[in-house]
Amino acid sequence: MELPIVNPDQVPLPSEEVRIRSVEVEPYPDRRRLRIEIELTLFQKPPNLEVWVENAQGERIAHTNIIGAMTSQMTLTMHLRGENIVGVHTLLLLLSYEEEGEIERRPFKFEILEGAGE
């Protein structure tokens, strides 16, 4: 009898073990949009993901919800609101399931530089 060798990173996980693996944030040259790449661990049941951006003053300047993510790798474009968006910002991710509630909440800092893209 042969047993298949399975990479543990390729096994879909139950809801309570699903996690955010990586996040990359890249401001577009216009400084009004962000390209956000999110990778989750593989999952057995599609999770919900809430994503928002706060400026240095703690004001929410972008927000989106993904209900029942169909893939563990996602690329989003988020449009930023407000006039002065230069500076350090926080991207916040909230991974959850309707039945289990919040599974993981993670902040990621990034900076939008003055004069970029002009």
Helices and strands as residue ranges (DSSP letters): G 8-10, G 15-17, E 20-27, E 33-40, E 48-54, E 60-66, E 73-79, E 87-97, E 101-112
